[in-house]
């Protein structure tokens, strides 16, 4: 993302701080999803995480609702990955808004 590129162009210390911040957000996201019986994968070495909503129609609804809130994630996987979507891990300052949008977008979707 642009934010990562801007941080990378500054100092090594700033890049390390930002990397640690995103790693903490990824940990919090994994915990948040897992506490709702949603399987996740990734977010350990990158700023991306895969989330399994168990049903392709759930992914379509989830993505549409997030898009309405101007939160964009990647879907459109084929085959066995059709029930998964890819989420970029936000910084800790963006995490509360992001998780609020995710929670609202999952409303009424049967998870787990």
N, C-alpha and C positions, 0 to 999 in steps of 0.2 A: 504494500500500500504506500501511498504518498507519505503518510506519517512515519513509517519505518525508514523510508529513504531520507527524509529530512533529518531524522535522528542519527542515521548512519553517517551523514555528512558532518555532524558536529563532533564532539570528542568521544574517545573510547569510553570514558566514564559515563557519559550520557547514554551511549549505546547499551552499556551493561545495565544501567538503571532501567532503561526502557524494556530491555529483554527480560529482566527479572520481574518487572511490573506485568508484562504480558503473561509470563509463566504463572504468576500468582492468579491472574484472571482466569487462565486456563484451568488451574486447579479448582477454583471456585465454580467455574462453569461445569466441570465434570461432576463435582459434588451436587450442584443444583439439579442437573439432569438425572443423575443416578438416584437421587432421593425421590425422584418422580418415576422411577422404574424405566427410564429411557437410557438405552445403551449408547455409549459414545466411544469413539476411537480417535486417538491422536491428541494433538495439543501439547505433546511432550517436547518436541524438537522444532516445531514450526508454530506459526500463529494461526493454524487451521485445525478444525476439529470436525469429524464426521459424526452425525447424529442420526440414529435409526428410529424412525417414527412407526415402524412395523407395517405400514400400509401405504402404497403409493398415493391413494386419494388423500391421506392425511398430510403427506408432503405438499400436495397441490394446494390444499386449504391453508396450511401453515405459511407457505411462501407467499400466497396471495395476501393474507392478513398482514404479514410483516411488510410487504411492499406498500400496502396502504399506509403504514406507519413510517415509510421511508427508511426501512431497514432492509438491506438487500443481502440475500444469501444465495448460494449456488445449489441448484437442483438439476434435474434432467439426466440423471444417471440411468444407465440401461441395465437390463437383466436383473441379477440378484441384488444389485445396489439401488434399484428403483425406489425403495422405501427409505433411502438415506439422503441427507442433504449435507452440504459443506458450509460451515460457519467460520468466518474469520474471528479470531479471539480479540475482543476489544481491550483497550487499556483499562486500568482499574477505575479511572475517572468516568469512562463511558459505560462500565459494566452495569451499574444500577438501571440506567435507562434501557440498556439492551435487554437485560433480564426481565424488566417490566414489560417490554414489547413482546418478548418471547412468551411470557406467561399469559398475556392477553391473547396472543395468537394461538395458543394451545387450548384455550377455553373450549370445552365441549368435545375435544378430540380424545378418544379413548387411547390411553398410553399403556405400555407394558404388556 
